[in-house]
Structures are given as structure tokens and as C-alpha cells.
């Protein structure tokens, strides 16, 4: 007697896609405002653009790209039950989800490097500079490597 394959869970009324988008867009909007204000102060008022500013700007660009992929994910069924999504559409959405994982991992690494570079700017003792650079190197290797 062969065991029957259970049918996928289905509940068409259950869609977490809008909630996923709301959370992602809200946090990204706050980050974009913060980076924009930071760049306004650094470029417009202080007239000094450092490595930390460049890394933070690069991280923001990566984050915006990842948000674009998350929007596409929601269009391809993210937040819905597998039984409510066509299998071909589900595969595309799953591939997009697979793409966003390393994007956010690299993005978080770049943000940490930007914070470390900002700390290097204010560190006075060479011990602290060596410590910060060591932590940054370990973190980059651990995150990406």
C-alpha cells in the first residue's frame, strides 16, 4: 500500500506579502533617510567625504538593490502558501529568495566595515586602531569567507 503524498497547504486568504513589503520598505526608508542626512552633513557642511561614507553609501545601494529583489519575490509568491502559488511561479520566487540571502549578507558586512572605519577615524591610540582593524578583518573573513 503506497502512502499518499499530502497536498500542499492552501489558504488563499493568507498572504503575508504585504507585511513583508511593509517591514522591508519601512526599514529601508529609515536607512535611506539616515544615509542621506549623513551625506548632507559630510558633503554639504563639513566638506569631508571619507572611506566610511563611501562604504555606507555602497551599503545603501546594495540594500536598495536587495529591496528591489524582495519586491519581485512578493510578486512571485513570497508570503503565500505553496499550495496557492503555481509551481513555475514558486520556483522563480524561490530563486529570487536565494539571490537575496547573499545580497543582505554582503550588505551587512559592508555596514559593519563602515562602522569600523568610522571608529578608526575617532580612535586615538594605536592599540585601539589595531584592535578595530583586527575585528574588521575577522568579521569580513567570517561573513564573506
Backbone torsions as a table, in degrees:
resi	resn	phi	psi	omega
1	UNK	NA	119.4	-177.6
2	UNK	-82.5	140.0	178.1
3	UNK	-77.2	135.2	179.5
4	UNK	-77.8	140.5	176.7
5	UNK	-76.0	126.5	179.9
6	UNK	-67.5	144.2	179.0
7	UNK	-74.1	148.9	-179.9
8	UNK	-63.3	150.5	178.7
9	UNK	-62.1	137.2	-179.3
10	UNK	-139.9	131.4	172.9
11	UNK	-157.0	89.1	-174.7
12	UNK	-57.0	-24.8	-179.2
13	UNK	-76.9	-15.2	-176.7
14	UNK	-93.9	104.8	-179.4
15	UNK	-136.9	109.5	179.5
16	UNK	-91.7	2.5	179.7
17	UNK	-54.7	-48.5	178.2
18	UNK	-60.9	-34.9	178.4
19	UNK	-69.4	-39.3	176.1
20	UNK	-61.1	-46.9	179.8
21	UNK	-63.4	-42.9	-178.6
22	UNK	-60.9	-46.4	-179.6
23	UNK	-65.2	-45.6	-178.4
24	UNK	-64.5	-46.1	-178.0
25	UNK	-69.3	-36.4	180.0
26	UNK	-64.9	-47.9	-179.5
27	UNK	-65.9	-40.3	179.4
28	UNK	-66.9	-37.6	177.7
29	UNK	-63.8	-42.6	177.1
30	UNK	-62.7	-41.9	178.1
31	UNK	-64.4	-40.7	179.8
32	UNK	-64.6	-41.3	177.1
33	UNK	-62.3	-44.6	-179.7
34	UNK	-61.9	-46.2	-179.7
35	UNK	-67.0	-38.0	178.7
36	UNK	-63.8	-44.4	177.9
37	UNK	-64.2	-42.1	178.1
38	UNK	-58.5	-47.1	-179.8
39	UNK	-66.3	-36.3	177.2
40	UNK	-61.4	-44.5	179.7
41	UNK	-67.1	-47.6	-175.3
42	UNK	-67.9	-40.9	-177.4
43	UNK	-88.8	-43.5	-173.8
44	UNK	-82.7	-38.1	-174.3
45	UNK	-100.1	-51.4	-176.5
46	UNK	-85.0	-27.3	-177.5
47	UNK	59.0	46.5	179.1
48	UNK	-142.8	116.9	-179.7
49	UNK	-115.8	115.0	-176.8
50	UNK	-108.1	-178.3	178.5
51	UNK	-59.6	-37.9	-179.7
52	UNK	-62.4	-38.3	178.0
53	UNK	-68.1	-40.3	178.1
54	UNK	-63.9	-43.5	178.3
55	UNK	-64.9	-40.1	179.6
56	UNK	-66.7	-38.5	177.5
57	UNK	-65.7	-41.6	177.4
58	UNK	-63.1	-41.6	177.8
59	UNK	-62.5	-38.4	178.6
60	UNK	-66.0	-40.2	177.6
61	UNK	-63.3	-42.0	176.5
62	UNK	-62.6	-40.8	179.9
63	UNK	-64.3	-41.7	178.0
64	UNK	-64.3	-38.1	176.8
65	UNK	-64.5	-42.0	179.1
66	UNK	-65.1	-36.7	177.1
67	UNK	-63.1	-38.6	176.2
68	UNK	-59.3	-40.0	178.5
69	UNK	-69.8	-37.5	178.3
70	UNK	-64.1	-38.9	176.7
71	UNK	-61.1	-43.3	177.4
72	UNK	-64.7	-38.7	177.6
73	UNK	-57.0	-45.6	-179.4
74	UNK	-64.9	-34.0	176.6
75	UNK	-68.1	-26.0	-179.9
76	UNK	-102.2	24.9	167.9
77	UNK	105.6	2.5	177.9
78	UNK	-62.9	134.5	-179.9
79	UNK	93.0	-3.9	179.3
80	UNK	-111.8	159.2	177.5
81	UNK	-68.9	146.3	-177.6
82	UNK	-60.9	-30.0	179.2
83	UNK	-71.4	-14.7	-179.1
84	UNK	-98.9	-0.4	-177.0
85	UNK	-117.9	134.3	176.3
86	UNK	-58.5	137.2	-177.1
87	UNK	-55.5	-37.6	179.1
88	UNK	-67.4	-39.7	178.3
89	UNK	-68.5	-39.7	178.9
90	UNK	-60.2	-40.4	-180.0
91	UNK	-63.3	-40.7	178.2
92	UNK	-64.8	-45.6	178.4
93	UNK	-60.9	-38.9	179.0
94	UNK	-67.2	-38.4	176.5
95	UNK	-64.6	-40.9	177.5
96	UNK	-63.5	-39.4	177.0
97	UNK	-62.2	-40.2	178.5
98	UNK	-63.3	-33.9	179.7
99	UNK	-71.0	-38.6	-175.8
100	UNK	-70.0	-25.8	-177.2
101	UNK	-59.9	-54.8	178.0
102	UNK	-68.3	-27.6	177.9
103	UNK	-61.2	-48.3	-179.8
104	UNK	-70.1	-33.7	178.1
105	UNK	-62.5	-46.6	177.9
106	UNK	-66.2	-39.7	179.8
107	UNK	-60.6	-45.2	179.2
108	UNK	-63.8	-39.2	177.4
109	UNK	-61.2	-44.2	-179.5
110	UNK	-65.6	-38.7	176.9
111	UNK	-62.1	-43.6	178.9
112	UNK	-63.3	-39.4	176.8
113	UNK	-64.7	-37.2	177.8
114	UNK	-64.8	-42.2	178.0
115	UNK	-64.8	-42.8	177.4
116	UNK	-61.3	-40.2	178.3
117	UNK	-66.5	-36.7	175.2
118	UNK	-63.9	-40.1	177.7
119	UNK	-65.5	-35.9	177.0
120	UNK	-61.8	-33.0	-179.5
121	UNK	-64.0	-35.0	-176.2
122	UNK	-100.9	-9.2	179.8
123	UNK	-70.4	133.8	-177.9
124	UNK	-102.1	-43.2	-177.1
125	UNK	-82.1	144.1	-178.9
126	UNK	-65.3	-29.5	177.3
127	UNK	-58.9	-45.0	-179.3
128	UNK	-67.4	-38.1	178.3
129	UNK	-63.5	-44.0	178.4
130	UNK	-64.1	-41.6	179.0
131	UNK	-62.4	-45.7	-179.7
132	UNK	-63.9	-44.8	179.6
133	UNK	-63.6	-39.4	178.3
134	UNK	-63.4	-44.8	179.2
135	UNK	-64.4	-40.9	178.6
136	UNK	-62.6	-43.7	179.2
137	UNK	-63.7	-45.7	178.2
138	UNK	-61.6	-44.8	-178.2
139	UNK	-63.4	-42.7	179.6
140	UNK	-65.0	-43.3	178.7
141	UNK	-65.1	-43.2	-178.5
142	UNK	-66.6	-39.2	-176.2
143	UNK	-76.1	-48.8	-173.7
144	UNK	-94.3	-34.3	-174.2
145	UNK	-79.1	NA	NA
